[in-house]
Every structure is written in structure tokens, then in C-alpha cells.
Amino acid sequence: MEPTQPPPQPRHIVAQQLLALALQEGKIGDQMWPDWWNGLEPFKDAQPILDFLVSEGFLERDGGMLFVGAKAEQRFGRQHFRDLVAVFTAPPEFTVLHKNAEIGRMDPGLLTAPSAGPRLLLLAGRTWQVDWVDWKRRRCFVDPVEGLGGEARWSSSAFGGTSFHLARAMRDVVLGADPPVRLTKRARRGLEEVRGEYADLVHTAGTVVVEEGGDLRWWTWAGHRANATLRATLGPLSDPAQRTDALSLRLRNDLDAQNWRRAVHRLSVCLPEIDQKALNGLKFSAALPVDLALDTLQSRMADVISAAHVLREPARFLMR
């Protein structure tokens, strides 16, 4: 388990809290609203957000008082402002049941992905075959089966993904570290397979750059956010069309070890660019100025400290 860390720059939550306060109180003083948060850090620089809410009609001002405006009612007012008072939206999950016993929960993507033959799930340390799915109630009924082959998947946030510490823990396992628990035979076989598959893609002193099949791939083991930051930092040294991966990045295939080290030495860490379409995934982004909303997403999708750490590590080139 990883420690829980608050996401950086929660400006969209500041906007939501200002609107929710006006909804709760009926009206709030346009100079007194900071008192509600008693100097809480995210609200110290909230004035530009408040000004935007007023200018866009989310809040209206009358005689020094602020109250919920017509645009907020239009945008968030359905079902008694349910979207406004629900800060977090949980992704849908299906409850997995064997007879009347709950086995666990699963990502619905496992039920919709193409499957050749019976659909097999991996939960509670064993394989289950899907019997039938109650789509309306989000329930999946399964029966136990012998053997391997079941799948397990839990979606992660687009703003999070695999962290640097989790990716490095995966690297440690490939390098030989065993978890401090009793392992089943299935787990031991799985570890052997993983270590055999990734043996050439790790080394204890740093990262690995591997040439294989004409592609040059940098195995950073740095996590989604650090790799997104590294991809932006590398610029033309990496493939601009690739999707960000938690463990590796595809590089320009004409690089060699000497040119790579010379180029990396001159780099300064850059934040990843954000497509405005990504704002759809940031709740209450409509209540923020676009530049602040984009800056919020950039801070959430970047891991500057980990990216800088990876850039300082030596890279071992392996040509197959």
C-alpha cells in the first residue's frame, strides 16, 4: 500500500467549495468568505477563482453579497445540485458473487473486452469463470474453475496511474526482491516468469536503453507521471506519437550511448503539455479559467522530482 497524498493545486475544488458555500448559506460576503477556511492553503490564492465565478455568472454580486448565479443553476442545479455537492465521482465497479458470497469487485472493462472462449477472472487468489452478468445492478456471478488464466484489472485515474515508488518496487522484484509474505506456488511461478521476461531490462545501478527490432526503448521504471514528464523533457529525442507507459519510453532510434549522455546532460525538466479535451476529466473545470484549469492538470500529470532523479541515473545501453 502507498501513503495517501493529496493531489496538488486543487483549484477546481476551491471553485466547488465557493459555490457550495453560497448554496449552503444563501449568500456570503464578498470580503468575508476567506474566514470560512481559516487560512487553509488552497484558499489563500482563491481571489482569481472567485473573480472568474462572478464574471462568468456562476456567482452574482448584490450590495457586497454573493449568491448562486443563473449559470451555476444551469450547469450544476439538476436534482438539487447533486453534481455540485458530490465532490468525487467514483468509477463504476461490478460486485463479483459466487452464489450468495461476495468475492470482490472488478473493473467492468474485464466484462466488455473481447474474449476467446469462457471469460475468466482472477480474484481472491483463484480463477473464476463468469456465469452471467446483471448489468443493471452491476453484479457478476461466477463459478470456480481449476487452472490459471484468469485476469484482474483495476482502473487507475488518468491523473495518477502507477506511481514512481510502485514502479520502482516492481523493478526491485524483477531484480530479485521477494515480498515479506508467504507465497503460493502460483505466485512463485509468476515471479519466475516475470523475472525471466524482464531480466535484461533492469540493472541495479540505473536505467536500461534497449534496441530491439529497430526500436530504441528506455526502461525507466519511473511510473506514469514521471514518464509523462520525461517525455515532455526529451522533446524530439523521444517518439511524440507514443502513449505514456509506466515503465518505459520509446526513443528516437538513431541515438547511441555517447549522443544520449551528451543530450541528457543539457536537459531541464519540463511539464507535460495538456490537451484542452483533457479538462473534461477534471470535475468542476468549467468553474475555472482555462489557464488555471490547464495548470492544475499539468501539476497533476507531472512528477518533476522523480523525473529529475531518473535523468541523473546512469543509463546502460543494450543492443540485441
C-alpha positions as CSV (number, residue, x, y, z in Angstrom):
1,M,0.0,0.0,0.0
2,E,1.2,3.5,-0.8
3,P,0.7,6.5,1.5
4,T,-2.2,8.7,0.6
5,Q,-1.1,12.1,-0.8
6,P,-3.4,15.0,-1.6
7,P,-3.4,16.0,-5.2
8,P,-1.6,19.2,-5.9
9,Q,-3.3,22.5,-6.8
10,P,-6.9,21.6,-6.1
11,R,-8.2,24.8,-7.7
12,H,-11.4,23.1,-9.1
13,I,-12.3,22.0,-5.5
14,V,-11.8,25.6,-4.4
15,A,-14.3,26.7,-7.0
16,Q,-16.7,24.0,-5.9
17,Q,-16.4,25.0,-2.3
18,L,-17.1,28.6,-3.0
19,L,-20.2,27.7,-4.9
20,A,-21.3,25.1,-2.3
21,L,-20.8,27.7,0.5
22,A,-23.1,30.2,-1.4
23,L,-25.6,27.4,-1.9
24,Q,-25.5,26.5,1.8
25,E,-25.7,30.0,3.2
26,G,-27.9,31.6,0.6
27,K,-25.5,34.5,0.4
28,I,-21.9,35.2,1.5
29,G,-20.0,38.5,2.0
30,D,-17.6,39.2,-0.9
31,Q,-14.9,40.2,1.6
32,M,-15.7,37.7,4.4
33,W,-15.7,34.4,2.5
34,P,-12.0,33.7,3.4
35,D,-12.9,33.4,7.1
36,W,-14.8,30.1,6.4
37,W,-11.5,28.4,5.7
38,N,-9.3,30.0,8.4
39,G,-6.2,30.4,6.2
40,L,-6.3,26.9,4.6
41,E,-3.6,26.9,2.0
42,P,-5.6,26.3,-1.2
43,F,-7.9,29.3,-0.4
44,K,-5.1,31.8,0.1
45,D,-4.9,32.5,-3.6
46,A,-8.6,32.0,-4.4
47,Q,-9.4,35.5,-5.4
48,P,-8.8,35.0,-9.2
49,I,-11.1,32.0,-9.0
50,L,-13.8,34.0,-7.2
51,D,-13.5,36.8,-9.7
52,F,-13.9,34.3,-12.6
53,L,-17.0,32.8,-10.9
54,V,-18.6,36.3,-10.7
55,S,-17.6,37.4,-14.2
56,E,-19.0,34.2,-15.8
57,G,-22.3,34.3,-13.8
58,F,-21.7,31.3,-11.6
59,L,-21.9,33.7,-8.7
60,E,-23.8,37.0,-8.7
61,R,-23.0,40.1,-6.6
62,D,-25.5,42.4,-5.0
63,G,-24.7,45.0,-2.3
64,G,-21.5,43.3,-1.3
65,M,-23.1,39.9,-1.1
66,L,-22.5,36.8,-3.3
67,F,-25.1,34.2,-4.2
68,V,-25.5,31.4,-6.6
69,G,-26.0,32.7,-10.1
70,A,-28.0,31.5,-13.1
71,K,-25.1,29.8,-14.8
72,A,-24.4,27.7,-11.7
73,E,-28.0,26.7,-11.6
74,Q,-28.0,25.8,-15.3
75,R,-24.7,23.9,-15.0
76,F,-25.0,22.2,-11.6
77,G,-28.6,22.6,-10.5
78,R,-30.1,19.3,-11.6
79,Q,-31.5,17.1,-8.9
80,H,-31.0,19.7,-6.1
81,F,-27.4,20.5,-7.1
82,R,-26.3,16.9,-6.8
83,D,-23.3,17.3,-9.0
84,L,-22.2,20.4,-7.1
85,V,-22.3,18.8,-3.6
86,A,-20.7,15.5,-4.7
87,V,-17.0,16.4,-4.9
88,F,-15.8,13.0,-6.1
89,T,-17.2,10.7,-8.7
90,A,-16.3,7.0,-8.2
91,P,-15.8,4.9,-11.3
92,P,-18.3,2.1,-11.8
93,E,-17.4,-1.3,-10.4
94,F,-19.1,-4.7,-10.5
95,T,-19.6,-6.8,-7.4
96,V,-18.4,-10.4,-8.1
97,L,-20.6,-13.1,-6.4
98,H,-20.3,-16.9,-6.1
99,K,-23.8,-18.0,-5.2
100,N,-24.6,-15.6,-2.3
101,A,-21.0,-14.9,-1.2
102,E,-19.3,-11.7,-2.4
103,I,-15.8,-12.5,-3.8
104,G,-14.7,-8.9,-4.5
105,R,-15.1,-6.1,-7.0
106,M,-13.8,-5.7,-10.5
107,D,-13.3,-3.3,-13.4
108,P,-16.2,-3.5,-15.9
109,G,-13.7,-3.4,-18.7
110,L,-13.0,-7.1,-18.0
111,L,-16.6,-7.9,-18.9
112,T,-16.6,-5.9,-22.2
113,A,-13.2,-6.7,-23.5
114,P,-13.0,-9.3,-26.4
115,S,-12.6,-12.9,-25.0
116,A,-11.9,-16.1,-26.9
117,G,-13.7,-18.8,-25.0
118,P,-15.0,-18.6,-21.4
119,R,-14.4,-15.3,-19.6
120,L,-12.0,-16.0,-16.7
121,L,-11.4,-13.6,-13.8
122,L,-8.7,-13.7,-11.1
123,L,-10.0,-12.8,-7.6
124,A,-9.3,-13.9,-4.1
125,G,-6.3,-15.9,-5.2
126,R,-8.0,-18.2,-7.7
127,T,-9.6,-18.3,-11.1
128,W,-13.4,-17.9,-11.7
129,Q,-15.5,-18.3,-14.8
130,V,-18.2,-15.8,-15.5
131,D,-21.6,-17.4,-15.4
132,W,-23.9,-14.4,-16.0
133,V,-23.9,-10.6,-15.6
134,D,-26.6,-8.4,-14.1
135,W,-25.7,-5.2,-15.9
136,K,-28.5,-3.1,-14.3
137,R,-27.4,-3.9,-10.7
138,R,-23.7,-4.2,-11.6
139,R,-23.3,-7.8,-10.4
140,C,-21.3,-10.6,-11.9
141,F,-21.9,-14.2,-10.9
142,V,-19.1,-16.6,-11.2
143,D,-18.1,-20.3,-10.6
144,P,-14.7,-21.5,-9.5
145,V,-12.6,-23.3,-12.1
146,E,-9.2,-25.0,-11.9
147,G,-6.1,-23.8,-13.6
148,L,-4.6,-20.5,-14.5
149,G,-5.5,-17.8,-17.0
150,G,-7.8,-15.5,-15.1
151,E,-7.5,-11.7,-15.4
152,A,-7.5,-9.0,-12.8
153,R,-7.7,-5.3,-13.5
154,W,-8.4,-2.1,-11.6
155,S,-8.6,1.2,-13.4
156,S,-6.4,4.0,-12.2
157,S,-7.0,7.7,-12.5
158,A,-5.8,9.4,-15.7
159,F,-4.1,11.8,-13.4
160,G,-2.4,9.2,-11.4
161,G,-1.6,5.8,-12.8
162,T,1.4,3.8,-11.5
163,S,3.5,6.0,-9.2
164,F,7.3,6.2,-9.2
165,H,7.5,4.3,-5.9
166,L,5.3,1.5,-7.2
167,A,7.1,1.2,-10.5
168,R,10.5,1.1,-8.6
169,A,9.1,-1.6,-6.3
170,M,8.2,-3.6,-9.4
171,R,11.8,-3.1,-10.6
172,D,13.1,-4.3,-7.2
173,V,11.0,-7.5,-7.6
174,V,12.5,-8.1,-11.1
175,L,15.9,-7.6,-9.5
176,G,15.2,-10.4,-7.0
177,A,13.4,-8.8,-4.0
178,D,10.7,-11.0,-2.5
179,P,7.7,-9.6,-0.7
180,P,7.7,-10.3,3.1
181,V,4.8,-12.7,2.9
182,R,4.3,-16.4,2.3
183,L,4.0,-17.0,-1.4
184,T,1.7,-19.6,-3.1
185,K,3.0,-21.8,-5.8
186,R,1.2,-19.8,-8.3
187,A,2.8,-16.6,-7.0
188,R,6.3,-18.1,-7.2
189,R,5.7,-19.3,-10.7
190,G,4.5,-15.9,-11.6
191,L,7.6,-14.2,-10.1
192,E,9.9,-16.6,-12.0
193,E,8.1,-15.8,-15.3
194,V,8.3,-12.0,-14.7
195,R,11.9,-12.1,-13.7
196,G,12.8,-14.1,-16.8
197,E,10.9,-11.8,-19.1
198,Y,12.3,-8.5,-17.7
199,A,15.8,-9.7,-16.7
200,D,17.6,-7.7,-19.4
201,L,15.5,-4.6,-18.8
202,V,16.8,-3.8,-15.3
203,H,20.1,-3.3,-13.6
204,T,20.9,-2.1,-10.1
205,A,23.0,1.0,-11.0
206,G,20.3,2.8,-13.1
207,T,18.2,2.5,-16.2
208,V,18.4,0.5,-19.4
209,V,18.1,1.5,-23.0
210,V,17.4,-1.5,-25.2
211,E,17.4,-1.7,-29.0
212,E,15.2,-4.4,-30.3
213,G,13.6,-4.8,-33.7
214,G,14.6,-1.4,-34.8
215,D,13.0,0.4,-31.8
216,L,15.0,2.0,-29.0
217,R,13.3,1.9,-25.7
218,W,14.3,3.5,-22.4
219,W,13.3,1.4,-19.4
220,T,13.0,4.0,-16.7
221,W,10.7,2.1,-14.2
222,A,9.5,5.6,-13.2
223,G,5.7,5.5,-13.2
224,H,3.2,7.3,-15.4
225,R,3.6,10.8,-14.2
226,A,7.4,10.8,-14.2
227,N,7.4,9.2,-17.7
228,A,5.0,11.8,-18.9
229,T,7.3,14.5,-17.6
230,L,10.4,12.8,-19.1
231,R,8.6,12.5,-22.5
232,A,8.0,16.3,-22.5
233,T,11.5,16.9,-21.3
234,L,13.1,14.8,-24.0
235,G,11.2,16.5,-26.8
236,P,12.5,15.3,-30.2
237,L,14.7,12.7,-28.5
238,S,11.5,10.6,-27.9
239,D,8.7,9.4,-30.1
240,P,6.0,12.1,-30.0
241,A,3.2,9.7,-31.1
242,Q,3.7,7.2,-28.2
243,R,1.3,6.7,-25.3
244,T,2.8,7.3,-21.9
245,D,3.7,4.0,-20.2
246,A,4.6,3.5,-16.6
247,L,7.8,1.5,-17.2
248,S,9.4,2.7,-20.4
249,L,9.6,5.3,-23.2
250,R,10.3,4.9,-26.9
251,L,13.3,7.0,-28.1
252,R,14.5,8.2,-31.4
253,N,16.1,5.1,-32.9
254,D,19.3,6.8,-34.2
255,L,20.6,7.6,-30.7
256,D,23.7,5.9,-29.3
257,A,25.2,5.9,-25.8
258,Q,27.5,8.8,-26.4
259,N,24.9,11.1,-28.1
260,W,22.4,10.1,-25.4
261,R,24.6,11.1,-22.5
262,R,25.5,14.3,-24.2
263,A,21.9,15.3,-24.8
264,V,20.6,14.3,-21.4
265,H,23.3,16.3,-19.7
266,R,21.8,19.5,-21.2
267,L,18.2,18.8,-20.4
268,S,16.0,20.7,-17.9
269,V,12.8,19.1,-16.7
270,C,9.7,20.3,-18.5
271,L,6.0,19.9,-17.6
272,P,3.9,17.7,-20.0
273,E,1.6,19.5,-22.4
274,I,-2.1,19.2,-21.8
275,D,-4.8,18.9,-24.5
276,Q,-7.8,21.0,-23.6
277,K,-10.0,18.0,-24.2
278,A,-8.5,16.5,-21.0
279,L,-10.3,19.2,-19.0
280,N,-13.4,17.0,-19.4
281,G,-11.9,14.7,-16.8
282,L,-11.4,17.4,-14.2
283,K,-14.6,17.8,-12.3
284,F,-15.7,21.5,-11.9
285,S,-13.2,22.6,-14.6
286,A,-16.0,24.7,-16.1
287,A,-15.8,26.9,-13.0
288,L,-12.1,27.7,-13.5
289,P,-10.4,30.0,-16.0
290,V,-8.9,27.8,-18.8
291,D,-5.3,28.7,-17.9
292,L,-5.7,27.8,-14.3
293,A,-7.5,24.5,-15.2
294,L,-4.7,23.5,-17.6
295,D,-2.1,24.4,-15.0
296,T,-3.9,22.3,-12.4
297,L,-3.9,19.3,-14.8
298,Q,-0.2,19.9,-15.6
299,S,0.7,19.8,-12.0
300,R,-1.3,16.6,-11.5
301,M,0.2,14.8,-14.5
302,A,3.8,15.7,-13.8
303,D,6.3,14.2,-11.3
304,V,9.2,16.6,-11.6
305,I,11.2,15.3,-8.7
306,S,11.1,11.7,-9.9
307,A,11.8,12.7,-13.5
308,A,14.9,14.7,-12.4
309,H,16.1,11.7,-10.4
310,V,15.8,9.4,-13.4
311,L,17.7,11.8,-15.6
312,R,20.6,11.8,-13.1
313,E,20.8,8.0,-13.1
314,P,23.3,6.3,-15.5
315,A,21.8,4.6,-18.5
316,R,23.1,1.2,-19.7
317,F,22.8,0.6,-23.4
318,L,21.9,-2.9,-24.5
319,M,21.8,-3.7,-28.2
320,R,20.2,-7.0,-29.2
